[in-house]
């Protein structure tokens, strides 16, 4: 039974998806004070909320059982993401649910600004008829400059064409093909975009790269009497610089739905600017958007808890396609790395320095997730953490100085094949295998030896001289000690030379049994790999 805390008035349709699951106990509570939440959080496996609850480092560390944090919305700046990642806590948001709502708000507020609708409506309510005072402007023929051509930026671009606007965008992370498909001209730099933009709109997250990206200098590069719109995140625009540009009529006007500090102070000088349309963070405030983000995040939290599906977690190295389709490959990568680590450790190499993953082309779409799995396999039994998982494995590995790399290659053939190679100093070992979709992963090579074995529960890796009787002596010893053999694969490089046995067994194998194996004649090494349950 998993316990889930739902707070911040998450839409009921999503909550109902959680409460419908017998394996989930759902507690719906209003937004709690910090101290009360800290006192309670240790009882929960997951928390689902909106922006009102701050998921601080202190809260995450107090949540000893926390596995998942669900954010019913796009932004995660109220979440200590780095801390969550280090603790192995999945952070899940709902990036697509409010896309249409924000795009429609953009056009609603910009048209309102250009046609002076807020002040015209206020005049009418005051009993005045000032028709001649409210001369407006049209969108047609204007150049729209979009910073950030992601989901929302793309929706804005699509609708802008219907208004007869010229659309340009700056986004170094979006491919040329996407620009072409949206009929948007790419600006090579932010400065280039600013120089020909009549209406500037920002659709970027708040990061170190974007914080304060539009300041006094950038505003001065816009053509005179331009319009600036920020429906993304407070802090992307320097509010003091924007205020100055509006007060001097350098800008025709602006729209702000987000602010560096929210709620906006009642005495903020921004409230006094007549050419500034202010809204109280309404981007996702539609019935449809709240229903969408609630449903999306609750489904993802449910699947993360019950099915270990982390495909929607923003702090796990992602993969395209179906998460379930990669399960066997991730399992293989983790277990191949664990085998290589154990064998190298028994050869005297305790400190792994490099982890190199190679995959066949039919697995190239999942390299991030598989590299995380390989890192987890290396760290199993090496670090003391109950939260080692795909979320924090790469971060923990890199913290310990491991170099991680991944490459696609045709050398492994097709058939969903991969190879994990560990190295340190002068030692190196590669373990390869295949991971049929929906099938059982199998190891196909350990070092130079070709094998065919399912890495299940416990794997013994023995090296021996290729002489008669070794297999019988190993089997007899294991039988006498109550170890049941599931598969036994013996491989050799040449008759009478070196041989390797990969023996899959049930249960665990003690250190005393390993030592007894080493005392058998012609057995040169014996490594035991106990696989963690996935």
C-alpha positions in Angstrom: 0.0 0.0 0.0 1.4 3.4 -1.0 0.2 6.6 0.7 -0.3 9.7 -1.5 -0.8 13.3 -0.1 -2.8 15.6 -2.4 -2.8 19.3 -1.7 -3.2 22.7 -3.3 -6.7 22.1 -4.7 -5.7 19.7 -7.4 -8.6 19.1 -9.8 -10.8 16.2 -8.6 -10.8 14.4 -11.9 -7.1 13.5 -11.4 -7.5 12.7 -7.8 -10.3 10.3 -8.6 -7.8 8.3 -10.8 -5.6 7.9 -7.7 -8.4 7.0 -5.3 -9.7 4.3 -7.8 -6.5 2.3 -7.2 -6.8 -0.2 -4.3 -3.0 -0.1 -3.7 -3.1 3.7 -3.1 -4.3 5.4 0.1 -5.0 9.0 -0.9 -5.2 11.8 1.7 -6.6 15.1 0.3 -5.6 18.0 2.5 -5.6 21.8 1.9 -2.3 23.6 1.5 -0.5 23.0 4.8 1.7 25.3 6.8 5.4 24.5 6.4 5.8 23.0 9.9 2.7 20.9 9.6 3.8 19.5 6.2 7.2 18.7 7.6 5.6 16.8 10.4 3.4 14.8 8.1 5.6 14.2 5.0 7.5 11.2 6.5 4.3 9.1 6.2 3.9 9.5 2.5 5.3 7.8 -0.6 4.2 10.6 -2.9 2.9 14.2 -2.8 0.8 15.8 -5.5 0.3 19.6 -5.6 0.4 22.8 -7.5 2.6 25.9 -7.0 1.3 26.9 -3.5 3.4 24.2 -1.7 7.1 24.7 -1.8 8.9 21.3 -2.1 12.1 22.4 -0.3 15.3 20.5 0.4 14.2 20.3 4.0 10.9 18.8 3.1 12.5 16.3 0.7 15.0 15.2 3.3 12.2 14.8 5.8 10.2 12.6 3.4 12.1 9.3 4.2 9.6 7.3 2.2 9.1 9.8 -0.7 9.4 8.3 -4.1 7.5 10.7 -6.3 6.6 14.4 -6.3 3.8 15.4 -8.7 3.4 19.0 -9.9 0.0 19.7 -11.5 1.4 22.2 -13.8 4.5 23.0 -15.9 6.9 24.9 -13.8 9.0 23.2 -11.1 10.8 26.2 -9.7 9.0 25.6 -6.4 10.8 22.2 -6.1 14.4 21.6 -5.0 15.1 19.6 -8.1 18.8 18.9 -7.4 18.1 17.6 -4.0 15.3 15.4 -5.2 17.6 13.9 -7.8 20.3 13.2 -5.3 17.7 11.4 -3.1 16.3 9.4 -6.0 12.9 11.1 -5.8 11.1 11.3 -9.2 9.7 14.8 -10.1 6.8 14.6 -12.4 5.0 17.6 -14.0 2.3 18.1 -16.6 3.9 20.1 -19.3 1.3 19.8 -22.0 -2.0 20.2 -20.1 -2.1 24.0 -20.1 -0.6 24.7 -23.5 -3.7 25.9 -25.2 -4.8 27.9 -22.1 -1.5 29.9 -22.1 -1.5 30.4 -25.9 -5.1 31.7 -25.8 -4.3 34.0 -22.9 -1.4 35.5 -25.0 -3.8 36.6 -27.7 -6.5 37.7 -25.3 -4.1 40.0 -23.3 -2.2 41.3 -26.3 -5.4 42.2 -28.2 -6.7 43.7 -25.0 -3.6 45.8 -24.7 -3.5 46.9 -28.4 -7.3 47.8 -28.4 -7.1 49.3 -24.8 -9.9 47.0 -23.7 -9.2 47.1 -19.9 -9.4 50.9 -19.7 -12.3 51.1 -22.2 -14.3 48.7 -20.1 -13.5 50.6 -16.9 -14.6 53.9 -18.6 -17.9 52.3 -19.6 -18.5 51.0 -16.1 -17.8 54.5 -14.8 -20.6 55.8 -17.1 -18.4 57.4 -19.7 -18.5 57.1 -23.5 -14.9 57.8 -24.7 -14.9 56.2 -28.1 -12.5 58.5 -29.7 -10.0 58.1 -26.9 -9.5 54.4 -27.5 -7.9 54.1 -30.9 -6.3 50.7 -31.2 -3.8 48.7 -33.2 -4.2 45.4 -35.2 -2.1 42.3 -35.1 -2.1 41.9 -38.8 1.2 42.8 -40.4 3.1 42.9 -37.1 6.2 40.8 -36.5 5.9 38.4 -33.6 9.2 37.4 -32.0 9.0 34.3 -29.9 11.8 33.3 -27.5 11.3 29.6 -26.8 9.7 27.5 -29.5 8.6 24.7 -27.3 5.0 23.5 -26.7 3.5 26.9 -25.9 5.7 28.8 -28.2 4.6 26.5 -31.0 0.9 27.0 -30.2 1.3 30.7 -30.2 3.2 30.6 -33.6 0.4 28.5 -35.1 -2.3 30.9 -34.1 -0.3 33.9 -35.0 -0.4 32.9 -38.7 -4.2 33.1 -38.6 -3.9 36.8 -37.6 -1.6 37.5 -40.5 1.5 38.0 -38.5 5.1 37.4 -39.5 6.6 35.0 -37.0 10.3 34.6 -36.1 11.7 32.8 -33.1 14.9 32.2 -31.2 15.5 28.8 -29.7 18.9 27.2 -30.0 17.6 23.8 -28.8 15.0 23.3 -31.5 15.9 21.7 -34.8 15.5 23.5 -38.2 12.9 21.0 -39.2 10.6 22.1 -36.4 11.0 25.7 -37.5 10.1 24.8 -41.0 7.1 22.7 -40.0 5.7 25.7 -38.0 6.5 28.2 -40.8 8.6 30.2 -38.4 11.8 31.9 -39.4 14.8 31.1 -37.2 16.7 34.1 -35.7 20.3 33.2 -35.3 20.7 35.1 -32.0 18.5 36.8 -29.4 19.8 40.2 -30.5 18.8 39.5 -34.1 15.3 38.6 -33.1 14.9 41.7 -30.9 16.0 44.0 -33.8 13.0 43.2 -35.9 10.3 42.3 -33.4 7.1 44.4 -32.8 5.7 42.0 -30.2 8.0 40.0 -28.1 6.8 37.0 -26.2 8.8 34.7 -23.9 8.1 31.0 -23.4 11.1 29.7 -21.5 11.6 28.1 -18.1 13.4 30.1 -15.4 17.0 28.8 -15.3 20.4 30.3 -14.8 20.5 30.8 -18.6 17.2 32.6 -18.8 17.1 34.6 -15.5 17.1 38.3 -16.4 17.6 37.5 -20.1 15.5 40.6 -21.0 17.0 43.6 -19.3 17.7 47.3 -20.1 20.1 46.4 -23.0 17.7 43.9 -24.6 14.7 46.2 -24.3 16.7 49.0 -26.0 17.3 46.8 -29.0 13.6 46.5 -29.8 12.0 48.8 -32.3 10.4 51.9 -30.8 6.9 51.3 -29.5 7.1 47.6 -29.3 5.2 45.3 -27.0 6.7 42.9 -24.5 4.7 39.9 -23.1 5.8 37.5 -20.3 3.4 34.6 -19.5 6.3 32.2 -18.7 8.2 32.8 -15.5 8.8 35.8 -13.3 12.5 36.7 -13.3 13.0 36.2 -17.0 12.4 39.9 -17.5 14.1 42.5 -15.3 11.0 44.3 -13.9 12.8 47.5 -13.1 14.1 47.8 -16.6 10.7 47.1 -18.0 9.1 49.7 -15.8 11.6 52.3 -17.0 10.9 51.5 -20.7 7.2 51.8 -20.2 7.5 55.1 -18.3 9.5 56.7 -21.1 7.2 55.4 -23.8 10.1 53.4 -25.3 7.6 50.5 -25.3 4.0 50.9 -26.4 3.0 48.5 -23.6 3.5 45.2 -21.9 1.7 42.2 -20.5 2.8 40.4 -17.3 1.1 37.4 -15.9 4.1 36.3 -13.8 6.4 38.2 -11.4 9.7 37.8 -9.7 7.9 37.7 -6.4 4.4 36.4 -6.2 1.8 37.6 -5.2 2.7 41.0 -6.6 2.9 43.5 -3.7 -0.1 45.8 -3.4 2.2 48.9 -3.5 4.3 47.7 -6.5 5.0 50.5 -8.9 4.0 48.2 -11.7 0.4 48.6 -10.7 0.5 52.3 -11.5 1.5 51.9 -15.2 -1.4 52.5 -17.5 0.2 50.8 -20.5 0.9 47.6 -18.6 -1.7 44.8 -18.5 -1.3 42.8 -15.2 -2.9 39.4 -14.5 -2.4 37.3 -11.4 -0.7 34.3 -12.9 -3.7 33.1 -14.9 -1.8 31.2 -17.6 -3.2 27.8 -16.6 -6.4 29.1 -15.0 -9.0 27.5 -17.2 -11.3 24.7 -16.2 -10.0 22.6 -19.1 -6.3 23.2 -18.3 -6.7 22.4 -14.6 -8.5 19.2 -15.5 -5.8 18.3 -18.0 -2.8 18.9 -15.8 -4.4 17.1 -12.8 -5.3 14.1 -14.9 -1.8 14.0 -16.6 0.2 14.2 -13.4 -2.0 11.9 -11.4 -1.8 9.2 -14.0 2.0 9.6 -14.1 2.3 9.4 -10.3 0.1 6.3 -10.2 2.2 4.6 -12.9 5.5 5.6 -11.2 4.3 4.0 -7.9 2.6 0.9 -9.1 4.6 0.1 -12.3 7.9 1.8 -11.7 7.2 3.8 -14.9 9.5 6.8 -14.7 9.1 7.9 -18.3 7.4 11.1 -17.2 10.0 12.0 -14.6 11.8 15.1 -15.6 14.9 14.2 -13.5 15.6 10.8 -15.0 17.5 10.6 -18.2 14.7 10.2 -20.6 14.0 8.0 -23.5 11.6 8.4 -26.4 9.0 5.7 -27.1 7.2 3.5 -24.7 8.9 3.1 -21.3 7.7 -0.5 -21.0 9.5 -1.3 -24.3 12.8 -0.4 -22.7 12.4 -2.3 -19.5 14.3 -5.4 -20.6 17.1 -3.3 -22.0 17.5 -1.3 -18.8 17.5 -4.4 -16.8 20.1 -5.9 -19.0 22.3 -2.8 -18.8 22.1 -2.7 -15.0 22.9 -6.4 -14.6 25.7 -6.5 -17.2 27.3 -3.6 -15.3 26.9 -5.4 -12.0 28.5 -8.5 -13.5 31.5 -6.5 -14.8 31.9 -4.7 -11.5 31.9 -8.0 -9.5 34.4 -9.7 -11.7 36.7 -6.8 -11.8 36.5 -6.4 -8.0 37.6 -10.0 -7.6 40.5 -9.3 -9.9 41.6 -6.5 -7.5 40.0 -3.5 -9.2 37.8 -1.7 -6.7 37.7 1.7 -8.2 35.8 1.9 -11.5 36.7 5.0 -13.4 34.9 4.7 -16.7 31.5 3.3 -17.7 31.0 3.0 -21.5 27.7 1.8 -22.9 27.3 0.8 -26.6 23.9 -0.1 -28.1 22.7 -1.4 -31.4 20.7 1.1 -33.5 17.3 -0.4 -32.5 18.0 0.7 -28.9 19.4 4.2 -29.7 16.3 5.9 -28.6 16.8 4.8 -25.0 20.4 5.5 -24.4 19.9 8.0 -21.5 17.8 5.6 -19.5 20.1 2.6 -20.2 23.2 4.6 -19.2 21.5 5.5 -16.0 20.7 1.8 -15.5 24.3 0.8 -16.1 25.5 3.4 -13.6 23.1 1.9 -11.1 24.6 -1.5 -11.7 28.1 -0.2 -11.0 27.0 1.4 -7.8 25.0 -1.5 -6.3 26.7 -2.8 -3.2 29.3 0.0 -3.4 27.4 2.9 -1.9 25.1 2.9 1.0 21.7 4.2 -0.2 18.3 2.6 -0.2 17.3 5.1 -2.9 19.7 4.2 -5.7 17.6 4.2 -8.8 17.5 5.5 -12.4 16.8 9.0 -11.1 20.0 9.5 -9.1 22.4 6.9 -10.5 24.1 9.1 -13.0 24.4 12.0 -10.6 25.8 9.7 -7.9 28.2 8.1 -10.3 29.5 11.4 -11.6 29.9 12.7 -8.0 32.2 9.7 -7.4 34.3 10.7 -10.4 33.0 8.1 -12.9 33.2 9.0 -16.5 30.0 8.0 -18.3 29.7 7.6 -22.1 27.3 6.1 -24.5 27.5 5.4 -28.2 25.4 3.7 -31.0 27.2 1.1 -33.0 26.4 -1.5 -35.7 29.2 -3.7 -34.4 26.8 -5.4 -32.0 24.4 -6.3 -34.8 20.7 -5.9 -34.5 18.3 -7.6 -32.2 18.4 -5.0 -29.3 21.9 -5.7 -28.3 24.1 -3.7 -25.8 27.5 -3.8 -24.2 28.6 -2.3 -20.9 32.4 -1.8 -20.5 34.0 -0.9 -17.1 37.5 0.2 -16.8 40.0 1.6 -14.2 43.7 1.8 -14.4 44.9 -0.9 -16.8 42.0 -3.2 -16.3 38.8 -3.4 -18.4 35.9 -5.8 -18.8 33.0 -5.7 -21.3 29.8 -7.6 -20.8 27.3 -7.8 -23.6 23.8 -9.2 -24.1 20.5 -9.0 -25.9 17.1 -7.7 -24.6 14.2 -8.9 -26.7 11.2 -6.6 -26.4 8.8 -8.2 -23.9 11.2 -11.1 -23.5 13.9 -12.2 -21.1 17.3 -10.5 -21.3 20.3 -12.7 -21.8 24.0 -12.2 -21.4 25.9 -13.2 -24.5 29.5 -12.3 -23.7 31.6 -11.8 -20.7 35.0 -10.5 -21.7 36.1 -12.7 -24.6 33.9 -15.6 -23.7 30.6 -16.1 -25.5 27.9 -17.3 -23.2 24.1 -17.5 -23.2 22.5 -17.1 -19.8 19.7 -15.3 -18.1 21.1 -13.0 -15.3 18.4 -13.8 -12.7 18.6 -13.7 -8.9 22.2 -14.8 -8.6 24.9 -15.4 -11.2 28.2 -17.2 -10.6 31.1 -16.4 -12.9 33.9 -18.9 -12.7 37.1 -19.1 -14.7 38.9 -22.5 -14.9 41.2 -24.6 -16.9 39.5 -26.4 -19.7 39.9 -29.9 -18.4 37.5 -32.8 -17.8 35.5 -33.0 -14.6 35.4 -29.3 -13.6 31.6 -28.9 -14.4 30.8 -32.0 -12.4 32.8 -30.9 -9.4 31.2 -27.5 -9.4 27.7 -28.9 -9.7 28.3 -31.4 -6.9 29.6 -28.8 -4.5 26.7 -26.5 -5.2 24.2 -29.3 -4.8 25.8 -30.3 -1.4 25.3 -26.8 -0.2 21.7 -26.5 -1.3 22.3 -24.2 -4.3 19.9 -25.0 -7.2 21.3 -24.4 -10.6 18.9 -22.8 -13.1 21.4 -22.5 -16.1 25.0 -23.5 -16.6 26.9 -22.3 -19.6 30.5 -23.2 -20.2 32.6 -21.3 -22.7 36.2 -21.7 -23.8 38.5 -19.9 -26.2 40.5 -23.0 -27.2 40.6 -26.7 -26.2 42.6 -27.2 -23.1 43.0 -23.4 -22.5 41.1 -20.9 -20.4 37.3 -21.4 -19.9 34.6 -19.4 -18.3 31.3 -20.7 -16.7 28.2 -18.5 -16.2 26.0 -20.2 -13.7 22.6 -18.8 -12.9 21.3 -20.1 -9.6 18.3 -19.6 -7.3 18.6 -17.7 -4.1 21.8 -16.5 -2.6 25.3 -17.9 -2.5 27.4 -17.4 0.6 31.0 -16.2 0.8 31.9 -19.6 2.3 30.5 -21.4 -0.8 32.6 -19.0 -3.0 35.7 -19.9 -1.1 34.9 -23.6 -1.4 34.6 -23.2 -5.2 38.1 -21.7 -5.3 39.5 -24.7 -3.5 38.3 -27.0 -6.3 41.1 -28.1 -8.6 41.4 -26.1 -11.8 39.0 -23.4 -10.7 40.9 -20.1 -10.9 38.4 -17.5 -9.9 34.8 -17.3 -8.6 32.6 -14.2 -8.6 29.2 -14.0 -7.1 26.7 -11.4 -8.4 23.5 -11.0 -6.3 21.1 -8.9 -8.4 18.8 -6.4 -6.7 15.1 -6.8 -7.3 13.9 -4.3 -9.9 
